[in-house]
Amino acid sequence: MILASFIPAGVTEKRVAPTRRQLAASILMCAHIADREAIAGFLTDPATQVGGNPFPGTSVGAQRQTWTGHSFEFRTTRTEVLGLTCLLRVLGGLPGDEPLVQDIFQSGPCRAYVYHFGDGCRVVGSVLHAKPGVALPIIKVRSRRRRPTNASHAQLDLFAIAMPIEVRGLVHEHHA
C-alpha cells in the first residue's frame, strides 16, 4: 500500500481513531498550544462532527509545507485561525520524515485539524480556522481559577489516619 510508509509504527490503516473528547483532553495538556482551551472546546461542542479525512497518515514535512501555505493564504484572506503559529513552531523542530496522524473535525464553516503520533495522546499541534470572512465561534473556556475544596484537606487527613490516635494528637498540637 502506498500510504503504509506514512502511517506511524503500530498504527494500521484501519486504526481506531481517538474520540473527540480524548483528543480535547490531550490538547488541554499541551502547554505549547496557546489556544488549547478554545480548540478543545470546539472539539467537545456537540455540533462538531468528524470531518472527511481520506488520508489520515501524513508527515511533518508535508504538514509544514501545507500549513506554511495556509498561513500566507489566511493572512491575505483575513481568515480567523487559532493554533497555527504554535503548530508551525513545533513542526519546524521535528524531522520532515516523521510520520503523523491527522484528524479533522468540522462544525459549519469551521474546521479543526489535530496532529498526533498515532495514539491520540501525544499531540503535536492543532489548528482551528473558519472560512474567509466568517468569525470563529465564541467558545467558552474553562476558568483557570480553582475554588478551594475539602478534597485537599481530606488528602492531608489521610496521613493522620495512618497514625495512632495518640500520635495524631501530638502532631496537631505541635503544628497548631
C-alpha positions in Angstrom: 0.0 0.0 0.0 1.3 3.4 -0.9 0.2 5.1 2.3 1.8 2.5 4.6 5.1 4.5 4.8 3.2 7.5 6.2 1.3 5.6 8.9 3.2 5.7 12.2 4.6 2.4 13.6 1.9 0.5 15.4 -1.0 2.2 13.6 -2.8 0.2 11.0 -4.7 1.6 8.1 -7.9 0.7 9.9 -7.0 2.4 13.1 -9.4 3.2 15.8 -9.5 7.0 15.8 -9.4 8.7 19.2 -12.6 10.3 20.2 -13.2 14.0 20.2 -13.1 14.0 24.0 -9.8 12.1 24.1 -8.2 14.5 21.7 -9.6 17.5 23.5 -8.2 16.2 26.8 -4.8 15.6 25.1 -4.8 19.1 23.6 -5.6 20.7 27.0 -2.4 19.0 28.4 -0.3 20.7 25.6 1.3 23.9 27.1 2.8 24.6 23.7 -0.6 25.2 22.2 -1.6 28.8 23.2 -5.3 28.5 22.2 -5.7 24.9 23.5 -8.8 25.7 25.6 -10.7 27.2 22.7 -9.6 24.4 20.3 -10.6 21.7 22.9 -13.9 23.5 23.4 -14.6 23.3 19.7 -13.9 19.6 19.7 -16.2 18.9 22.5 -19.0 21.0 21.2 -22.0 18.8 20.3 -22.3 20.4 16.9 -18.7 19.4 15.9 -18.5 16.3 13.9 -15.7 14.2 12.4 -14.8 15.6 9.0 -13.9 13.8 5.8 -10.3 12.6 6.0 -9.3 10.4 3.1 -5.6 10.4 4.1 -5.1 10.4 7.9 -1.5 9.3 7.6 0.9 12.2 6.8 4.3 13.5 7.8 5.8 16.5 9.5 7.3 17.8 6.2 4.0 17.5 4.3 2.2 19.4 7.0 4.9 22.0 7.4 4.6 22.8 3.7 0.8 22.7 3.8 0.4 25.0 6.8 3.1 27.4 5.7 1.0 27.9 2.5 -2.2 28.2 4.5 -0.5 30.8 6.8 0.1 33.0 3.8 -3.4 32.4 2.4 -5.1 33.1 5.8 -3.3 36.4 6.2 -4.2 37.6 2.7 -7.9 36.5 3.0 -8.1 37.6 6.7 -9.3 34.2 7.8 -9.6 33.7 11.5 -7.3 31.0 12.8 -6.1 29.6 16.2 -3.1 27.4 16.8 -1.3 27.9 13.5 1.8 29.7 14.8 2.2 27.1 17.6 1.8 24.2 15.1 4.4 25.7 12.7 6.8 26.3 15.5 6.6 22.6 16.6 6.7 21.2 13.0 9.8 23.3 12.4 11.7 21.5 15.2 10.8 18.0 14.0 12.4 15.9 11.2 10.4 16.2 8.0 10.1 12.5 7.5 8.5 12.0 11.0 5.1 10.3 10.5 2.0 11.9 11.9 -1.7 11.2 12.0 -4.2 13.9 11.1 -7.7 14.1 12.5 -10.2 16.6 11.0 -13.4 17.9 12.7 -16.0 20.3 11.3 -18.9 22.4 12.5 -20.5 24.7 9.9 -17.8 26.9 8.3 -15.2 26.0 10.9 -12.6 23.2 10.8 -10.1 21.8 13.3 -7.1 19.7 12.4 -5.3 17.7 15.2 -1.9 16.2 14.6 -0.5 13.4 16.8 1.8 10.5 16.7 -0.9 7.9 16.2 -2.1 7.3 19.7 -4.2 10.5 20.2 -2.2 11.3 23.3 1.0 12.8 22.1 -0.4 15.8 20.2 2.0 17.8 18.1 -0.4 20.6 17.4 -3.8 21.7 16.3 -5.4 24.4 14.1 -8.9 25.7 14.2 -10.0 28.0 11.3 -13.1 29.5 9.8 -13.8 30.2 6.1 -12.7 33.7 4.9 -15.0 36.4 6.2 -16.5 34.1 8.8 -15.8 34.6 12.5 -14.7 31.7 14.7 -17.3 30.6 17.2 -17.2 32.1 20.7 -16.1 29.1 22.7 -16.4 29.1 26.5 -13.1 28.4 28.1 -12.6 26.9 31.5 -11.8 29.2 34.3 -8.2 28.9 35.3 -9.1 29.8 38.9 -9.8 26.8 41.1 -12.1 27.1 44.1 -10.7 25.5 47.2 -12.3 22.2 48.0 -12.5 20.0 51.0 -10.7 17.3 49.0 -7.3 19.0 49.6 -8.0 18.9 53.4 -9.1 15.3 53.2 -5.9 14.4 51.4 -3.9 15.8 54.3 -6.0 13.9 56.7 -5.0 10.6 55.0 -1.6 10.9 56.7 -3.2 11.4 60.1 -5.5 8.4 59.6 -2.5 6.1 59.4 -1.0 7.3 62.7 -2.2 6.0 66.1 -4.6 8.4 67.9 -2.0 9.4 70.5 0.5 10.5 67.8 -2.1 12.4 65.8 -2.9 14.5 68.8 0.7 15.3 69.3 1.2 16.2 65.7 -1.8 18.5 65.6 -0.9 20.2 68.8 2.7 20.7 67.7 1.7 22.3 64.3 -1.2 24.2 65.6 
